Amino acid sequence: MDKLSLTRRAFVTSASAFGLVGASGLALPYYSRANQRPAFTHGVQSGDVDATSGMVWTRTDRPARVMYEVSTTESFASATRLAPLDTSPASDYTVKRLLTDLASDQDIFYRMVAADLSDINAVSEPIIGRFRTAPSSKRDVRFAWSADTAGQGWGIDETGMKTYSTIAKHTPDFFLHSGDTIYADGALRDEVDLPGGGKWKNVVMLDGKRKVAETLDEYRDQWKYNMMDKHVLALSAICPTFYQWDDHEVLNNWSDSKDLSKDDRYKEKSIHVLAARAARAFHEMTTIRYEPSEPGRVYRKISHGPLLDVFFLDMRSYRGPNGANLDETLTPKSRMIGEEQSKWLKRELANSKATWKVIAADMPLSLVVWDDAAKKAGFEAVSNNDNGKPKGRELEFADVLRFIKTAGITNTVWLTADVHYTAAHYYNPDKAQFQDFNPFWEFVSGPIHAGTFGPNDLDMTFGPELKFIKAPTAEQGQNLPPSAGLQFFGLVDISGATEQLTVRLMDRDDNELYKVILDPVRSA
């Protein structure tokens, strides 16, 4: 990793010289103000990178023709020029494309210049990003994961979203954002009184963040807000982000049956209208790939060389209503990921040749998450808090776990978030009510920049053993601000030499809180 790290750090320095961080949306760069040329407003992103391709994204301040160059060197010597793409108001001036025919295990630099469609000779300054393609051989792999950005009223203060920069110091191959990528239902105020005195000041604000998102433009503003943070921009410039979503991309604990009739914050009462607008903004503002068979699909597999496949679940779009979660049989009402996604997951796991199969789940398997936390009514996640045989949504995941065992699929690890603290769980069939599965680990991380909560109770249906936890104490209380320091991310390293997988749970000040090394099960 050392040579790669030096390359990436050098690139961060040069990218800053190009004004990448300056183009944060806080103010247009000097050249744009002076000459009224087009500008890139919210940096660059890359994502969904594999061995031969990767998505790239940017946004302009007006209708523009964006011209692309791709190179394997920072100097852009012998760069490949691609056909230009136009931005328009229809997609809020965003543009993304798939770079293809790339070499594996290669640093890829991409440079974009925008020309004003009304005055094609008015051309912007360039903007640059980089990523590294997945390897085709067994080399060391490192990635990070976390979740929950700008939640519970904690926006961009003077420090900013520091955990993003802490992650960048580790030069991961990619960053896995496990959901709650925005808080569309989380209106911000300029100042928040802190327990014990003092104030949290949201020094960066957008009008679209002062209320819950309802219109398409308001959902878009949630994304723009996050990209006004210098730490977010800096990580995005050098590291691909692999996105999945959970509830706050639309609104808290949403499902197809969400009732907003008594929620005075919303003039738009249809959850279907809100979810459609939110999904469009999600796909416009991120580097998630387009799936022709189901446009708008979030679940997918990304291969990262012979050591790693990542399976991204969508535990939101296909779920039945949040209720008692005690159904005795598996029906569309009791499902969480849906029949088609369940079939896809089994098929892709069975076909995977990678040593490690990471299942990226936006919600934990056994932590109790209430739909109505105040009344402790209904269930938002998988478990139903009865510590018994599988019922409700647990049936669907019992079926998946049984299949993994029966099909002889080895080396599965579950990574998740949602609960706003960090923990390590070892699932032991000897301790479980449902025992037809092989032992596995689940690691929880987050928030990356939101309120800290927890801890949650564990349901024992699948026999989770709590190996580590870091959450607020009773004395500290709930909804701690990011300045309290309890912001978390996870780091995963896979050794090319030994194929061991190491998980480290970290805090935003880069302290290692917990570490475990997992040996791969070798095929017979």
Secondary structure by P-SEA (a helix, b strand, c coil): caaaaaaaaaaaaaaaaacccccccccccccccccccccccbbbbbccccccccccccccccbbbbbbbbccccccccccccbbbbbccccccbbbbbbcccccccbbbbbbbbbccccccccccccbbbbbcccccccbbbbccccccccccccccccccaaaaaaaaacccbbbbccccccccbbbccccccccbbbbbccccccccccccccaaaaaaaaaaaaccaaaaaaaacbbbbbbbcccccccccccccccccccccccccaaaaaaaaaaaaaaaccbbbbccccccccccccccccbbbbbbcccccccccccccccccccccccccaaaaaaaaaaaaaccccbbbbbccccccccccccccccccccccccccccccccaaaaaaaaaaaaaaacccbbbbbbbcccccbbbbbbcccccccccccbbbbbbcccccbbbccbbbbccccccccccccccccccccccccccccbbbbbbbbccccbbbbbbbcccccccbbbbbbbbccc
